[in-house]
Amino acid sequence: MLNGIHLTLLIGPLAVPLPAPPPLTEALQSVQVNSQRQRTGFQLTFNVGKTSLIQNVLQPAGLLDPMVTRVVIIVTFRGIPQVIADGVVTRHEVSPSNEAGQSTLTLTGEDLSVLMDVIEMRLPYPALPDAGKLVAILAKYAAFGIVPLVIPPPVDVPKSPTSAIESQTSTDLAYIRSLAARCGYTFYVEPGPLPLQNIAYFGPDIRLPVPQPALSVNSDWATNVESLSFSLDGLSKKVTIITILDPVTRKIPIPIPLPNIDILKPPLGARLTPPAKIRFSDDMANLPPDEAAKRAFGLLRQGADAVSGSGSLNVIRYGHILRARQLVGVRGAGLTYDGMYYVESVTHNIKRGEYKQSFSLSRDGVVSQTPVVMP
């Protein structure tokens, strides 16, 4: 149906999950997918009975076991399929009940980045820049349909192997996130755009300028959300002061304040909230110039968003599937809180005959920069 919602579930081995058999889809009770900045999690709940295929065949055969079962969730809305989750089952829970038809099996899992967090590695990377390390690490996961999208840091100078050799002493995921934290980048695995495809993104948290359909509240017949509220935190922003040594004697410390503004994320609010805290960054003075510049750039990009919002909506009335890590407009909340926001997280709650979403938004200031929110 063009204006309806169709759910497609692929489940099976890590390499090639297959369409779920009819007994499995008929037993599916609810689907929940939570998409955040750095991870996506999912939860599937099935009804199981004494004679069900799940309890008598699939579970005993190990076809739903954690860490070997892959799940792909595709939602087709108004004729357009969208992959909202692609990950690995990490645990399952069985809840038997004395009441007929109330026993359930719940599968919980995370996106494919969980596969990068199971084996600790001991690998040296001589004379490799950060971008080269990322490509070498992510190449191991190409068999799972993971395509790397790596944006080199602005300061990415490899160390000479005669002076130092940087080594990995943790899991791939922990090491990648440590590299991202040093230069103020982010890393996540985004499902899609096609089934069994994933994009491993390493780069700045850039807010795409193409917004999603606006969220309307307090607008009579035009209201398309069930609830929406906002808050302003006056203690969220801070000024970080780094200390460098003078270039002549290398003995006199010089403090340099870093503003709480990210140059790669244009402000979404017309009136920015001033910083209320001051903190000092340690161990910056003794770092090499290239490493100190990388750390300073990372601190500069850790801008805090003082305005946060949360709410819920019905997808049918909204007319669109709200996605995380993108922009969305808000109208009807008043002059202070109308305007564009960044979607921090989205939780999909899907049941038979119902598709609802809860979401959280963020912004760096109040008052909209545009007189009209589009679309």
GISULLIN-V771129 format. One record per residue. N is the residue number from 1. RES is the residue in three letters. PHI is phi in whole degrees, -180 to 180 (* if undefined). D_CENTER is the distance of its C-alpha to the mean C-alpha in whole Angstrom. Layout:
n=N res=RES phi=PHI d_center=D_CENTER
n=N res=RES phi=PHI d_center=D_CENTER
This chain:
n=1 res=MET phi=* d_center=30
n=2 res=LEU phi=-63 d_center=29
n=3 res=ASN phi=-93 d_center=28
n=4 res=GLY phi=-95 d_center=27
n=5 res=ILE phi=-123 d_center=24
n=6 res=HIS phi=-124 d_center=24
n=7 res=LEU phi=-104 d_center=22
n=8 res=THR phi=-116 d_center=22
n=9 res=LEU phi=-121 d_center=21
n=10 res=LEU phi=-107 d_center=22
n=11 res=ILE phi=-150 d_center=22
n=12 res=GLY phi=158 d_center=24
n=13 res=PRO phi=-62 d_center=24
n=14 res=LEU phi=-60 d_center=21
n=15 res=ALA phi=-72 d_center=23
n=16 res=VAL phi=-140 d_center=24
n=17 res=PRO phi=-71 d_center=23
n=18 res=LEU phi=-112 d_center=26
n=19 res=PRO phi=-56 d_center=26
n=20 res=ALA phi=-62 d_center=26
n=21 res=PRO phi=-66 d_center=30
n=22 res=PRO phi=-53 d_center=31
n=23 res=PRO phi=-60 d_center=32
n=24 res=LEU phi=-75 d_center=29
n=25 res=THR phi=-69 d_center=27
n=26 res=GLU phi=-69 d_center=30
n=27 res=ALA phi=-85 d_center=29
n=28 res=LEU phi=-67 d_center=26
n=29 res=GLN phi=-98 d_center=26
n=30 res=SER phi=-156 d_center=22
n=31 res=VAL phi=-130 d_center=18
n=32 res=GLN phi=-132 d_center=15
n=33 res=VAL phi=-127 d_center=12
n=34 res=ASN phi=-117 d_center=9
n=35 res=SER phi=-108 d_center=6
n=36 res=GLN phi=-124 d_center=4
n=37 res=ARG phi=-62 d_center=3
n=38 res=GLN phi=-116 d_center=4
n=39 res=ARG phi=-156 d_center=4
n=40 res=THR phi=-131 d_center=6
n=41 res=GLY phi=-119 d_center=10
n=42 res=PHE phi=-143 d_center=13
n=43 res=GLN phi=-148 d_center=16
n=44 res=LEU phi=-115 d_center=19
n=45 res=THR phi=-118 d_center=23
n=46 res=PHE phi=-118 d_center=26
n=47 res=ASN phi=-83 d_center=30
n=48 res=VAL phi=-127 d_center=32
n=49 res=GLY phi=-130 d_center=36
n=50 res=LYS phi=-66 d_center=39
n=51 res=THR phi=-111 d_center=39
n=52 res=SER phi=-75 d_center=36
n=53 res=LEU phi=-63 d_center=34
n=54 res=ILE phi=-64 d_center=31
n=55 res=GLN phi=-77 d_center=33
n=56 res=ASN phi=-100 d_center=36
n=57 res=VAL phi=-125 d_center=35
n=58 res=LEU phi=-66 d_center=31
n=59 res=GLN phi=-66 d_center=31
n=60 res=PRO phi=-61 d_center=34
n=61 res=ALA phi=-79 d_center=33
n=62 res=GLY phi=79 d_center=30
n=63 res=LEU phi=-79 d_center=28
n=64 res=LEU phi=-121 d_center=25
n=65 res=ASP phi=-68 d_center=25
n=66 res=PRO phi=-63 d_center=22
n=67 res=MET phi=69 d_center=21
n=68 res=VAL phi=-126 d_center=23
n=69 res=THR phi=-112 d_center=22
n=70 res=ARG phi=-106 d_center=19
n=71 res=VAL phi=-128 d_center=18
n=72 res=VAL phi=-122 d_center=17
n=73 res=ILE phi=-114 d_center=16
n=74 res=ILE phi=-121 d_center=18
n=75 res=VAL phi=-113 d_center=18
n=76 res=THR phi=-105 d_center=21
n=77 res=PHE phi=-125 d_center=22
n=78 res=ARG phi=56 d_center=25
n=79 res=GLY phi=83 d_center=25
n=80 res=ILE phi=-112 d_center=22
n=81 res=PRO phi=-79 d_center=20
n=82 res=GLN phi=-135 d_center=16
n=83 res=VAL phi=-84 d_center=14
n=84 res=ILE phi=-101 d_center=12
n=85 res=ALA phi=-159 d_center=11
n=86 res=ASP phi=-149 d_center=13
n=87 res=GLY phi=-158 d_center=13
n=88 res=VAL phi=-120 d_center=16
n=89 res=VAL phi=-68 d_center=18
n=90 res=THR phi=-105 d_center=18
n=91 res=ARG phi=-164 d_center=21
n=92 res=HIS phi=-136 d_center=23
n=93 res=GLU phi=-129 d_center=25
n=94 res=VAL phi=-113 d_center=28
n=95 res=SER phi=-123 d_center=30
n=96 res=PRO phi=-68 d_center=34
n=97 res=SER phi=-138 d_center=36
n=98 res=ASN phi=-75 d_center=39
n=99 res=GLU phi=-86 d_center=39
n=100 res=ALA phi=-65 d_center=39
n=101 res=GLY phi=78 d_center=35
n=102 res=GLN phi=-107 d_center=33
n=103 res=SER phi=-73 d_center=32
n=104 res=THR phi=-135 d_center=29
n=105 res=LEU phi=-121 d_center=26
n=106 res=THR phi=-116 d_center=23
n=107 res=LEU phi=-102 d_center=20
n=108 res=THR phi=-117 d_center=17
n=109 res=GLY phi=-155 d_center=15
n=110 res=GLU phi=-132 d_center=11
n=111 res=ASP phi=-65 d_center=10
n=112 res=LEU phi=-66 d_center=12
n=113 res=SER phi=-65 d_center=11
n=114 res=VAL phi=-66 d_center=13
n=115 res=LEU phi=-68 d_center=16
n=116 res=MET phi=-85 d_center=16
n=117 res=ASP phi=-122 d_center=16
n=118 res=VAL phi=-116 d_center=20
n=119 res=ILE phi=-123 d_center=22
n=120 res=GLU phi=-80 d_center=23
n=121 res=MET phi=-110 d_center=24
n=122 res=ARG phi=-128 d_center=27
n=123 res=LEU phi=-131 d_center=27
n=124 res=PRO phi=-89 d_center=29
n=125 res=TYR phi=-127 d_center=28
n=126 res=PRO phi=-73 d_center=31
n=127 res=ALA phi=56 d_center=31
n=128 res=LEU phi=-111 d_center=27
n=129 res=PRO phi=-71 d_center=25
n=130 res=ASP phi=-60 d_center=21
n=131 res=ALA phi=-63 d_center=21
n=132 res=GLY phi=-66 d_center=23
n=133 res=LYS phi=-63 d_center=22
n=134 res=LEU phi=-63 d_center=18
n=135 res=VAL phi=-63 d_center=20
n=136 res=ALA phi=-65 d_center=22
n=137 res=ILE phi=-71 d_center=20
n=138 res=LEU phi=-73 d_center=18
n=139 res=ALA phi=-62 d_center=21
n=140 res=LYS phi=-69 d_center=21
n=141 res=TYR phi=-109 d_center=19
n=142 res=ALA phi=-65 d_center=20
n=143 res=ALA phi=-65 d_center=22
n=144 res=PHE phi=-96 d_center=19
n=145 res=GLY phi=81 d_center=18
n=146 res=ILE phi=-91 d_center=16
n=147 res=VAL phi=-107 d_center=16
n=148 res=PRO phi=-76 d_center=16
n=149 res=LEU phi=-126 d_center=15
n=150 res=VAL phi=-111 d_center=16
n=151 res=ILE phi=-104 d_center=17
n=152 res=PRO phi=-60 d_center=20
n=153 res=PRO phi=-62 d_center=20
n=154 res=PRO phi=-63 d_center=23
n=155 res=VAL phi=-120 d_center=25
n=156 res=ASP phi=-140 d_center=25
n=157 res=VAL phi=-102 d_center=28
n=158 res=PRO phi=-70 d_center=29
n=159 res=LYS phi=-83 d_center=31
n=160 res=SER phi=-68 d_center=35
n=161 res=PRO phi=-65 d_center=35
n=162 res=THR phi=-79 d_center=38
n=163 res=SER phi=-100 d_center=37
n=164 res=ALA phi=-163 d_center=34
n=165 res=ILE phi=-122 d_center=31
n=166 res=GLU phi=-80 d_center=28
n=167 res=SER phi=-127 d_center=27
n=168 res=GLN phi=-92 d_center=24
n=169 res=THR phi=-127 d_center=25
n=170 res=SER phi=-147 d_center=22
n=171 res=THR phi=-68 d_center=19
n=172 res=ASP phi=-60 d_center=17
n=173 res=LEU phi=-65 d_center=14
n=174 res=ALA phi=-64 d_center=16
n=175 res=TYR phi=-69 d_center=17
n=176 res=ILE phi=-62 d_center=15
n=177 res=ARG phi=-70 d_center=13
n=178 res=SER phi=-69 d_center=16
n=179 res=LEU phi=-64 d_center=17
n=180 res=ALA phi=-66 d_center=14
n=181 res=ALA phi=-67 d_center=15
n=182 res=ARG phi=-66 d_center=19
n=183 res=CYS phi=-113 d_center=18
n=184 res=GLY phi=74 d_center=15
n=185 res=TYR phi=-95 d_center=13
n=186 res=THR phi=-129 d_center=9
n=187 res=PHE phi=-138 d_center=8
n=188 res=TYR phi=-158 d_center=6
n=189 res=VAL phi=-110 d_center=8
n=190 res=GLU phi=-99 d_center=8
n=191 res=PRO phi=-71 d_center=10
n=192 res=GLY phi=94 d_center=14
n=193 res=PRO phi=-75 d_center=15
n=194 res=LEU phi=-104 d_center=18
n=195 res=PRO phi=-57 d_center=18
n=196 res=LEU phi=67 d_center=18
n=197 res=GLN phi=-115 d_center=16
n=198 res=ASN phi=-144 d_center=13
n=199 res=ILE phi=-113 d_center=12
n=200 res=ALA phi=-92 d_center=11
n=201 res=TYR phi=-97 d_center=10
n=202 res=PHE phi=-127 d_center=12
n=203 res=GLY phi=174 d_center=13
n=204 res=PRO phi=-69 d_center=13
n=205 res=ASP phi=-80 d_center=10
n=206 res=ILE phi=-80 d_center=13
n=207 res=ARG phi=-96 d_center=13
n=208 res=LEU phi=-60 d_center=15
n=209 res=PRO phi=-75 d_center=18
n=210 res=VAL phi=-89 d_center=18
n=211 res=PRO phi=-82 d_center=17
n=212 res=GLN phi=-85 d_center=17
n=213 res=PRO phi=-53 d_center=20
n=214 res=ALA phi=-68 d_center=21
n=215 res=LEU phi=-93 d_center=21
n=216 res=SER phi=-110 d_center=24
n=217 res=VAL phi=-131 d_center=26
n=218 res=ASN phi=55 d_center=29
n=219 res=SER phi=-126 d_center=31
n=220 res=ASP phi=55 d_center=33
n=221 res=TRP phi=-67 d_center=33
n=222 res=ALA phi=-85 d_center=30
n=223 res=THR phi=-65 d_center=27
n=224 res=ASN phi=-124 d_center=24
n=225 res=VAL phi=-123 d_center=22
n=226 res=GLU phi=-86 d_center=24
n=227 res=SER phi=-156 d_center=23
n=228 res=LEU phi=-162 d_center=21
n=229 res=SER phi=-140 d_center=22
n=230 res=PHE phi=-132 d_center=21
n=231 res=SER phi=-145 d_center=22
n=232 res=LEU phi=-123 d_center=23
n=233 res=ASP phi=-102 d_center=22
n=234 res=GLY phi=-77 d_center=25
n=235 res=LEU phi=-105 d_center=24
n=236 res=SER phi=-78 d_center=21
n=237 res=LYS phi=-94 d_center=22
n=238 res=LYS phi=-148 d_center=24
n=239 res=VAL phi=-109 d_center=26
n=240 res=THR phi=-101 d_center=26
n=241 res=ILE phi=-109 d_center=29
n=242 res=ILE phi=-103 d_center=29
n=243 res=THR phi=-119 d_center=33
n=244 res=ILE phi=-121 d_center=34
n=245 res=LEU phi=-95 d_center=38
n=246 res=ASP phi=-61 d_center=40
n=247 res=PRO phi=-69 d_center=41
n=248 res=VAL phi=-90 d_center=45
n=249 res=THR phi=-93 d_center=45
n=250 res=ARG phi=57 d_center=42
n=251 res=LYS phi=-128 d_center=43
n=252 res=ILE phi=-91 d_center=42
n=253 res=PRO phi=-75 d_center=39
n=254 res=ILE phi=-123 d_center=37
n=255 res=PRO phi=-80 d_center=35
n=256 res=ILE phi=-130 d_center=32
n=257 res=PRO phi=-80 d_center=30
n=258 res=LEU phi=-104 d_center=26
n=259 res=PRO phi=-70 d_center=26
n=260 res=ASN phi=-90 d_center=22
n=261 res=ILE phi=-130 d_center=21
n=262 res=ASP phi=-95 d_center=19
n=263 res=ILE phi=-70 d_center=21
n=264 res=LEU phi=-92 d_center=18
n=265 res=LYS phi=-123 d_center=17
n=266 res=PRO phi=-57 d_center=20
n=267 res=PRO phi=-63 d_center=21
n=268 res=LEU phi=-94 d_center=20
n=269 res=GLY phi=-105 d_center=23
n=270 res=ALA phi=-75 d_center=26
n=271 res=ARG phi=-117 d_center=27
n=272 res=LEU phi=-76 d_center=25
n=273 res=THR phi=-78 d_center=25
n=274 res=PRO phi=-70 d_center=27
n=275 res=PRO phi=-70 d_center=26
n=276 res=ALA phi=-114 d_center=28
n=277 res=LYS phi=-122 d_center=27
n=278 res=ILE phi=-129 d_center=28
n=279 res=ARG phi=-133 d_center=27
n=280 res=PHE phi=-111 d_center=29
n=281 res=SER phi=-91 d_center=27
n=282 res=ASP phi=-91 d_center=29
n=283 res=ASP phi=60 d_center=30
n=284 res=MET phi=-93 d_center=30
n=285 res=ALA phi=-69 d_center=33
n=286 res=ASN phi=-93 d_center=34
n=287 res=LEU phi=-81 d_center=31
n=288 res=PRO phi=-60 d_center=32
n=289 res=PRO phi=-56 d_center=32
n=290 res=ASP phi=-67 d_center=29
n=291 res=GLU phi=-69 d_center=27
n=292 res=ALA phi=-65 d_center=28
n=293 res=ALA phi=-65 d_center=27
n=294 res=LYS phi=-64 d_center=23
n=295 res=ARG phi=-65 d_center=23
n=296 res=ALA phi=-64 d_center=24
n=297 res=PHE phi=-64 d_center=22
n=298 res=GLY phi=-65 d_center=19
n=299 res=LEU phi=-66 d_center=20
n=300 res=LEU phi=-65 d_center=21
n=301 res=ARG phi=-89 d_center=17
n=302 res=GLN phi=-90 d_center=16
n=303 res=GLY phi=-77 d_center=17
n=304 res=ALA phi=-94 d_center=17
n=305 res=ASP phi=-96 d_center=16
n=306 res=ALA phi=-80 d_center=19
n=307 res=VAL phi=-99 d_center=19
n=308 res=SER phi=-132 d_center=17
n=309 res=GLY phi=-138 d_center=17
n=310 res=SER phi=-148 d_center=17
n=311 res=GLY phi=-175 d_center=18
n=312 res=SER phi=-146 d_center=19
n=313 res=LEU phi=-152 d_center=20
n=314 res=ASN phi=-102 d_center=22
n=315 res=VAL phi=-62 d_center=20
n=316 res=ILE phi=-62 d_center=24
n=317 res=ARG phi=-74 d_center=25
n=318 res=TYR phi=-68 d_center=22
n=319 res=GLY phi=79 d_center=23
n=320 res=HIS phi=-163 d_center=19
n=321 res=ILE phi=-94 d_center=16
n=322 res=LEU phi=-69 d_center=14
n=323 res=ARG phi=-115 d_center=10
n=324 res=ALA phi=-77 d_center=7
n=325 res=ARG phi=64 d_center=7
n=326 res=GLN phi=-136 d_center=10
n=327 res=LEU phi=-93 d_center=14
n=328 res=VAL phi=-150 d_center=16
n=329 res=GLY phi=-93 d_center=19
n=330 res=VAL phi=-129 d_center=21
n=331 res=ARG phi=-133 d_center=25
n=332 res=GLY phi=93 d_center=28
n=333 res=ALA phi=-92 d_center=26
n=334 res=GLY phi=104 d_center=29
n=335 res=LEU phi=-60 d_center=29
n=336 res=THR phi=-70 d_center=27
n=337 res=TYR phi=-114 d_center=24
n=338 res=ASP phi=-70 d_center=24
n=339 res=GLY phi=124 d_center=22
n=340 res=MET phi=-90 d_center=19
n=341 res=TYR phi=-137 d_center=16
n=342 res=TYR phi=-97 d_center=12
n=343 res=VAL phi=-83 d_center=10
n=344 res=GLU phi=-72 d_center=8
n=345 res=SER phi=-152 d_center=7
n=346 res=VAL phi=-139 d_center=9
n=347 res=THR phi=-115 d_center=11
n=348 res=HIS phi=-90 d_center=14
n=349 res=ASN phi=-120 d_center=17
n=350 res=ILE phi=-119 d_center=20
n=351 res=LYS phi=-134 d_center=23
n=352 res=ARG phi=-63 d_center=26
n=353 res=GLY phi=78 d_center=27
n=354 res=GLU phi=-150 d_center=24
n=355 res=TYR phi=-141 d_center=21
n=356 res=LYS phi=-122 d_center=19
n=357 res=GLN phi=-134 d_center=16
n=358 res=SER phi=-112 d_center=15
n=359 res=PHE phi=-147 d_center=13
n=360 res=SER phi=-132 d_center=12
n=361 res=LEU phi=-122 d_center=13
n=362 res=SER phi=-150 d_center=14
n=363 res=ARG phi=-158 d_center=17
n=364 res=ASP phi=-91 d_center=19
n=365 res=GLY phi=-163 d_center=22
n=366 res=VAL phi=-109 d_center=24
n=367 res=VAL phi=72 d_center=26
n=368 res=SER phi=-70 d_center=25
n=369 res=GLN phi=-85 d_center=26
n=370 res=THR phi=-120 d_center=27
n=371 res=PRO phi=-70 d_center=30
n=372 res=VAL phi=-132 d_center=28
n=373 res=VAL phi=-94 d_center=25
n=374 res=MET phi=-120 d_center=24
n=375 res=PRO phi=-86 d_center=24
